[in-house]
């Protein structure tokens, strides 16, 4: 299939009569690209080779850094945002062959083998011959996607309009370290009501949800080239060590090593 760029010659993957249709994507730093909420009949694997993207899928937000991918089941309504340069691949998978793949949206780690399979499948003709080597390639690709390790790069998103206004403000000003009481007053709610609503809609406490938001934004900014110092300041941390400690506890490794391993492909 073609390598998509700034103004791609888009082919609807749902219209291609093949079980797997893979596109390559290469976008220079052209500012911000947003794809409005939409859905495909086929499931979708979005793999990021360079840069990062965010994907909101019916109640959740996923950040996809280098060497990761997000799986979107067929029929799921989703919106995608890209800021800056991006290189990656998108594989669309017919539900008829998606047995064994996750039933819900999730971020997954991409092994070197899975990466090479995505690259190889992206270079197949649109209407590749079936029943031989191409079908075997596709079968191995599906096996590798099914075996991919799920990553904790997910932020539950509330649906209540009052909570969404708060969420939008927090995402626009992540350095604002206002307490639960302060945010409740801004929303015209009691502290107890806000805490109960967040727990009910996200399954997290206010503090845990805000920390996860910080992790997601940190990964996105680091993938975009920001320094650890810039990220710590952007999230409102008084010191870099306190940010590094939070990041390491959340993802198991310090931010510098986390990004170095992704760029080297060793994770």
C-alpha positions in Angstrom: 0.0 0.0 0.0 1.2 3.6 -0.4 3.3 5.5 2.1 0.9 8.2 3.4 2.3 11.7 3.8 0.9 15.2 4.3 -1.9 14.9 1.7 -2.3 11.2 1.3 -4.0 9.4 -1.6 -6.2 7.7 0.9 -7.8 4.3 0.2 -10.5 3.2 2.5 -9.2 -0.1 4.0 -12.7 -1.4 4.6 -13.1 -1.4 0.8 -10.0 -3.5 0.2 -11.0 -7.2 0.0 -8.0 -8.5 1.9 -7.8 -9.7 5.6 -5.0 -7.3 6.4 -4.3 -3.9 4.8 -1.2 -2.0 6.0 -0.2 1.6 5.3 3.0 3.3 6.0 2.8 6.9 7.3 5.5 9.6 7.1 4.6 13.1 8.2 7.1 15.9 8.5 6.7 18.6 11.2 3.6 20.3 9.7 2.1 21.4 13.0 -0.9 19.7 14.5 -3.0 17.0 12.7 -6.3 15.9 14.1 -8.6 13.2 12.7 -12.2 13.8 13.9 -14.0 10.9 15.6 -14.6 8.1 13.1 -14.7 4.3 12.9 -13.7 1.5 10.6 -15.3 -1.9 10.2 -11.8 -3.4 10.4 -9.7 -3.4 13.6 -6.7 -1.2 13.5 -3.1 -1.4 14.8 -1.3 2.0 14.9 2.4 1.6 15.3 4.7 4.6 16.0 8.3 4.4 14.7 9.2 8.0 15.4 7.3 10.7 17.2 4.1 10.1 19.2 0.3 10.3 18.8 -2.7 10.4 21.1 -5.8 8.4 20.4 -9.1 8.8 22.3 -11.4 5.8 22.0 -14.8 5.8 23.7 -14.0 6.4 27.3 -10.2 6.3 27.2 -7.1 8.1 26.0 -4.0 6.4 24.8 -0.5 7.9 24.2 1.6 5.9 21.7 5.3 6.6 21.9 8.1 5.1 19.7 8.1 1.3 19.5 4.6 1.1 20.8 1.2 0.6 19.1 -2.4 1.0 19.9 -5.0 -1.6 19.0 -8.5 -0.3 18.1 -11.2 -3.0 17.7 -13.4 -2.8 14.6 -16.3 -0.5 14.9 -14.9 1.5 17.8 -15.3 5.3 17.6 -11.9 7.0 17.8 -10.1 10.3 17.3 -6.4 10.8 16.6 -4.1 13.7 17.3 -0.5 14.1 16.0 1.8 17.0 16.8 5.1 17.3 15.0 6.9 14.7 13.0 5.6 11.1 12.9 6.6 7.9 11.2 4.8 4.7 11.6 2.4 2.1 10.2 -1.3 1.3 10.3 -2.6 -2.2 9.8 -6.3 -2.7 9.3 -7.6 -6.2 10.2 -10.8 -7.8 9.1 -12.9 -9.0 12.1 -13.1 -12.4 10.4 -9.4 -13.1 11.1 -9.1 -11.1 14.4 -9.8 -14.1 16.7 -7.3 -14.0 19.5 -6.8 -10.2 19.3 -7.9 -8.0 22.2 -11.6 -7.3 22.5 -11.0 -3.8 23.8 -8.6 -1.0 23.0 -5.1 -1.2 24.4 -1.6 -0.1 24.0 1.0 -2.8 23.2 4.7 -3.1 23.0 6.1 -3.8 19.5 8.9 -6.3 19.3 11.5 -6.1 16.5 9.8 -9.1 14.8 6.4 -7.4 14.9 7.9 -4.1 13.6 9.5 -5.9 10.6 6.2 -7.8 9.8 4.4 -4.4 9.8 7.0 -2.9 7.5 6.9 -6.0 5.2 3.1 -6.1 5.0 3.0 -2.3 4.2 5.1 -3.1 1.0 2.6 -5.7 -0.3 0.5 -4.7 -3.2 -3.0 -3.5 -2.3 -4.5 -6.6 -3.8 -1.8 -9.1 -2.9 -2.1 -12.7 -4.0 -3.6 -14.9 -1.3 -2.9 -18.6 -0.4 0.9 -18.5 -0.5 3.7 -16.6 1.1 1.7 -13.4 1.5 -1.0 -15.3 3.5 1.7 -16.9 5.7 3.2 -13.4 6.3 -0.2 -12.1 7.4 -0.8 -15.1 9.6 2.5 -14.6 11.5 1.7 -10.8 11.8 -1.7 -11.7 13.4 0.0 -14.1 15.8 2.6 -11.5 16.9 -0.1 -8.8 17.5 -2.1 -11.3 19.6 1.1 -12.1 21.6 2.1 -8.4 22.1 2.6 -7.3 25.7 0.0 -4.7 26.9 1.4 -1.5 28.2 0.0 0.9 30.8 -0.3 4.0 28.6 -4.0 4.4 29.1 -6.0 7.2 30.8 -9.7 6.5 31.5 -11.8 9.5 30.3 -15.0 10.5 32.0 -18.2 11.0 30.1 -20.0 13.4 32.5 -19.9 16.9 30.9 -18.9 18.6 34.2 -15.9 16.2 34.6 -14.9 16.6 31.0 -14.7 20.4 31.4 -12.4 19.8 34.4 -10.3 17.3 32.4 -10.0 19.6 29.5 -8.7 22.4 31.8 -6.3 20.0 33.5 -4.9 18.8 30.2 -4.6 22.4 28.9 -2.7 23.5 32.1 -1.0 20.4 33.5 1.3 22.5 35.7 -1.7 23.6 37.8 -1.4 21.7 41.0 -4.8 22.7 42.4 -6.1 20.4 45.1 -9.3 18.3 44.8 -11.1 21.0 46.8 -10.0 23.7 44.4 -11.1 21.8 41.3 -14.4 21.0 42.9 -15.1 24.7 43.6 -14.2 25.6 40.0 -16.8 23.0 38.8 -19.4 24.1 41.3 -19.3 20.8 43.1 -18.5 19.7 46.6 -15.2 17.9 47.2 -16.9 14.7 48.2 -19.2 14.8 45.1 -16.2 15.4 42.7 -14.2 12.5 44.3 -17.1 10.2 44.0 -17.8 11.1 40.4 -14.2 10.6 39.3 -14.0 7.3 41.1 -17.2 6.1 39.5 -16.3 7.1 35.9 -12.6 6.4 35.8 -12.0 3.7 38.5 -9.3 5.9 40.0 -8.9 8.4 42.8 -8.4 12.1 41.8 -4.7 11.9 42.8 -4.1 8.6 40.9 -5.9 9.9 37.8 -3.9 13.2 37.8 -0.6 11.2 38.2 -1.5 9.0 35.2 -2.3 12.1 33.2 1.2 13.4 34.1 2.7 10.1 33.0 0.9 10.2 29.7 1.8 13.8 28.9 5.4 13.1 29.9 5.7 10.2 27.5 4.2 12.3 24.7 6.5 15.3 25.4 9.6 13.2 25.7 8.8 11.5 22.5 8.5 14.9 20.8 12.0 15.9 21.9 11.4 17.7 25.2 14.1 17.5 27.9 13.4 15.9 31.3 13.8 19.4 32.8 11.2 20.8 30.4 8.7 18.0 31.1 9.1 18.3 34.9 8.5 22.1 34.7 5.6 21.6 32.3 3.9 19.3 34.8 4.4 21.6 37.7 7.0 19.7 39.6 9.2 21.7 41.9 12.3 19.6 41.2 13.4 17.2 38.5 14.2 14.3 41.0 10.6 14.3 42.2 9.3 14.0 38.6 11.8 11.2 37.9 10.7 9.3 41.0 7.1 9.5 40.0 7.9 8.4 36.4 10.0 5.5 37.6 7.3 4.2 40.0 4.7 4.4 37.3 6.6 2.8 34.4 9.4 0.9 36.1 12.3 2.9 34.6 13.6 6.5 34.7 12.4 8.8 31.8 15.8 9.1 30.2 16.3 5.3 30.0 12.7 4.8 29.0 13.1 6.9 25.9 16.7 5.7 25.1 15.5 2.1 25.1 12.6 3.0 22.8 14.8 4.8 20.3 17.3 1.9 20.3 14.5 -0.8 20.1 15.8 -2.7 23.1 12.7 -2.7 25.3 
